[in-house]
């Protein structure tokens, strides 16, 4: 005869309960991010305030129709309400000072050194961060065009950056963020060397 005190954490009912809690947490976070009260969301989604409260507290397994109405009212994809039900497996990268994967990139006579600080590839997103040193040389650094967003933070030296037809001089402490769809890249290095942090994120297609 089974022991009634035996843990049921791996039973289907307990797993469903965890999913309900995760959906409720995602709904509450999305609602609060938009500064909506449960009553306001109720009016927009045509779902009762009591039902929203029960969902947010993990007390009910909502139907797909109810979740669809809520997602439309919040103006988010339906899958957003399931974001916290995914696997708890995740990557983390800790790079100590002076460490990281060091490489040299060469292109059309130009070369520069960079240190790979982070690289994450998820189902929906690719993210990477590099510490890069450009040195003044005859060959011009490469010009890029792509997808996503690029962020640059200048650390040492001075350089001129081109974004489309615009030229921007970067000095220590300056930062720059841009859409990568327009041609962009460094035009020249003013000082002997220019050191900067480069971060890029783009949706995976």
C-alpha positions in Angstrom: 0.0 0.0 0.0 1.6 3.4 -1.0 2.7 5.7 1.7 0.3 8.7 1.8 3.2 11.0 2.9 5.2 10.1 -0.2 6.2 13.2 -2.3 4.1 13.9 -5.3 6.3 16.5 -6.9 6.8 14.5 -10.0 3.1 13.5 -10.5 1.2 15.0 -13.5 -1.1 17.0 -11.2 1.8 18.6 -9.4 3.5 19.4 -12.7 0.3 21.0 -14.0 0.2 23.1 -10.8 3.7 24.4 -11.5 2.7 25.3 -15.1 -0.4 27.2 -13.8 1.8 29.1 -11.3 4.3 30.0 -14.1 1.5 31.2 -16.4 0.0 33.3 -13.6 3.4 34.8 -12.8 3.9 35.7 -16.5 0.4 37.3 -16.7 1.0 39.4 -13.6 4.4 40.6 -14.8 3.0 41.5 -18.2 0.0 43.3 -16.7 2.1 45.3 -14.2 4.7 46.1 -16.9 1.8 47.9 -18.7 0.6 49.5 -15.5 -2.8 47.9 -15.8 -5.0 46.9 -12.9 -6.7 43.6 -13.0 -10.0 45.5 -13.5 -8.6 47.4 -16.5 -7.3 44.2 -18.1 -10.6 42.5 -17.4 -12.5 45.2 -19.3 -10.1 45.1 -22.3 -10.0 41.2 -22.5 -13.6 40.6 -21.5 -12.4 38.2 -18.9 -13.7 38.6 -15.3 -11.5 40.2 -12.7 -12.0 37.2 -10.5 -10.7 34.9 -13.2 -7.7 37.0 -13.8 -6.9 36.9 -10.0 -7.3 33.1 -10.0 -5.0 32.8 -13.0 -2.3 35.1 -11.5 -2.4 33.1 -8.3 -2.1 29.7 -10.1 -5.5 28.6 -8.8 -6.9 27.6 -12.2 -5.8 26.1 -15.5 -7.0 28.7 -18.0 -8.3 27.7 -21.4 -6.5 28.7 -24.6 -9.4 31.0 -25.5 -9.0 32.8 -22.2 -5.2 33.1 -22.6 -5.7 34.3 -26.2 -8.1 37.1 -25.1 -5.6 38.2 -22.4 -2.7 38.1 -24.8 -4.6 40.3 -27.3 -5.5 42.8 -24.6 -1.9 42.9 -23.5 -0.7 43.2 -27.1 1.8 40.3 -26.8 2.1 36.9 -28.5 0.2 34.1 -26.8 3.6 32.3 -26.2 4.6 35.2 -23.9 2.2 33.8 -21.2 4.2 30.5 -21.3 7.7 32.1 -21.1 8.2 31.0 -17.5 7.1 27.4 -18.2 10.2 26.7 -20.2 13.1 24.6 -19.0 15.2 26.0 -16.2 18.4 25.2 -18.1 20.2 28.4 -19.1 23.7 29.4 -20.0 25.8 31.8 -17.9 29.2 33.2 -18.7 31.6 34.7 -16.2 34.8 36.2 -17.6 37.3 37.5 -15.1 39.5 40.5 -15.8 42.1 39.8 -18.4 40.5 36.6 -19.5 38.2 35.7 -22.5 38.9 34.1 -25.8 41.5 36.2 -27.6 41.5 36.3 -31.4 42.8 38.4 -34.4 40.6 39.2 -37.4 42.0 40.1 -40.7 40.1 41.6 -43.7 41.5 43.3 -46.9 44.8 44.1 -45.3 43.3 45.4 -42.0 43.6 43.4 -38.8 42.4 44.0 -35.2 42.5 42.1 -31.9 39.4 41.2 -30.0 38.5 39.3 -26.9 35.2 37.3 -26.9 33.5 38.1 -23.6 30.1 36.5 -24.3 28.2 34.5 -26.9 24.6 33.3 -26.3 22.5 31.6 -29.0 18.9 31.0 -28.0 16.0 29.8 -30.1 14.9 33.5 -30.5 18.0 35.6 -30.0 21.7 35.7 -30.6 23.8 37.9 -28.3 27.6 38.6 -28.3 30.0 40.9 -26.6 33.6 41.7 -27.6 36.4 43.8 -26.3 38.2 45.1 -29.4 41.4 47.0 -30.0 41.9 48.8 -33.3 45.4 50.1 -34.2 46.1 52.9 -36.7 47.1 51.4 -40.0 46.8 52.1 -43.7 44.0 49.7 -44.4 40.6 50.8 -43.4 38.6 48.7 -40.9 35.7 46.7 -42.5 32.2 48.1 -43.1 29.3 46.0 -41.9 25.6 45.6 -42.6 23.3 43.1 -40.9 20.5 42.8 -38.5 19.7 43.6 -34.9 21.2 46.3 -32.7 24.9 47.2 -32.0 26.1 49.0 -28.9 29.7 50.5 -28.7 31.3 52.0 -25.6 34.7 53.7 -26.1 37.3 52.9 -23.4 40.7 54.2 -24.7 41.9 56.4 -27.6 39.9 58.1 -30.3 38.4 56.9 -33.6 35.9 58.0 -36.3 32.8 55.8 -36.8 30.6 55.9 -39.9 26.9 55.2 -39.8 25.5 55.6 -43.3 26.7 59.0 -44.4 27.2 60.3 -40.9 30.7 60.4 -39.2 31.0 60.3 -35.4 34.1 60.8 -33.4 34.3 58.6 -30.4 36.4 59.4 -27.3 36.8 57.5 -23.9 33.4 57.3 -22.1 31.4 57.8 -25.3 28.8 55.3 -26.3 26.9 54.6 -29.5 23.9 52.4 -30.3 22.5 51.8 -33.8 20.4 49.6 -36.0 22.6 47.3 -37.9 20.6 47.4 -41.1 22.4 50.5 -42.3 26.1 50.2 -43.3 28.3 51.0 -40.4 31.9 50.7 -39.2 35.0 52.6 -38.3 36.5 55.0 -40.8 39.8 55.7 -39.1 41.7 55.5 -35.8 43.0 58.9 -34.7 45.2 57.8 -31.8 47.8 54.9 -32.0 45.1 52.6 -30.7 41.4 52.6 -29.9 39.9 50.2 -27.4 36.1 49.7 -27.1 33.4 47.3 -26.0 31.1 46.0 -28.7 27.8 44.4 -28.0 25.4 43.0 -30.6 22.0 41.4 -30.3 19.7 40.2 -33.1 16.7 38.0 -33.5 17.4 34.6 -35.0 15.6 34.0 -38.3 
